[in-house]
Amino acid sequence: MEKPKVFVSRRIPVDGLDRIIELGDVELWEEDLEPSYDVLLEKVVGADGLVCLLTDRIDDQLMDAAGDQLRVISQMAVGFDNIDTKAATERGIAVGHTPGVLTDTTADFAFTLLMAAARRVAEGARYVQEGHWKTWGPTLLMGYDVYGSTLGLVGSGRIGQAVARRASGFNMRILCYDPFVDEDVITAFGAESTSLENVLSESDFVSLHVPLTRETRHMIGASQFRDMKSTCVLVNTSRGPVVDTEALYHALKDGEIAYAALDVTEPEPIPFGDPILTLDNCLIVPHIASSSIATRTQMSTMVADNLAAGLKGEVLPYCANPEIYG
Ligand code: DGY
């Protein structure tokens, strides 16, 4: 019997990749950078399965280019805003993702960014590396206390709740804005449900945990920065376009907020030479919140599980468009 044809758009951790290679006639994109959209359009022709990453645009045109035999798209990420799931559903293509497994790793990292920003860790390291450390300074790099402060969560999904668990260990008051979740649920994980305006104006730290949708794109922009305390630290581990980068640059430069710590940016990667990279009060890392060895390994095996199920026509264990099953 002919093996199913699979295109894998980047080398993923070996545990998942080895299993994927056994599942079919696999073509692996070996470059460090993702294939361009045009290359992807060519590569998917005739594929039964596609393994992709959040850096790949997977739209209706691409699904049509692949052909009617495409049964499954298996993405190594929990977020899938790069995939047109509606178009996939219309074509009967199952979309897999990797929920749950990266919750705690990402929450750890959101808290790492929060603490690093509060206590100016990146600036301190730069200060030492650049040879400025001559003595103990009584006012050197004074930051903000985390314990006992107020954390504002925008979004109360799995990762937001996991951040709240960490915050409660620091005796923080936790405010939460999530119009899609009942107040009882928010109260149950130790937060106070309130409006976005209250979260922004009362919090010392604001951490974003919403998916990227038409509604959340640029939900944090110039007017939201004006609502925030001038001492506020913004943490973003969700998706870059949730924050208007240009507005953030001005807010940081003009002292409307104190600091931003970002795992994600718009655009991504942030171009070398972007003015935001000149700011001492902005810490940017390259979208690594889920990047622990254990988590990325588990994500890769979930990708293989989804692909295997999809190729066999079975229900995906971690499906992003369960509506295809009726
Ligand atoms: C995701 O999974 O959506 C993260 O952004 C990367 O792990």
Residues whose N, C-alpha, C, O or C-beta is under 5 A from the ligand:
A	BS01	DGY	M76 A77 V78 G79 S238 S290
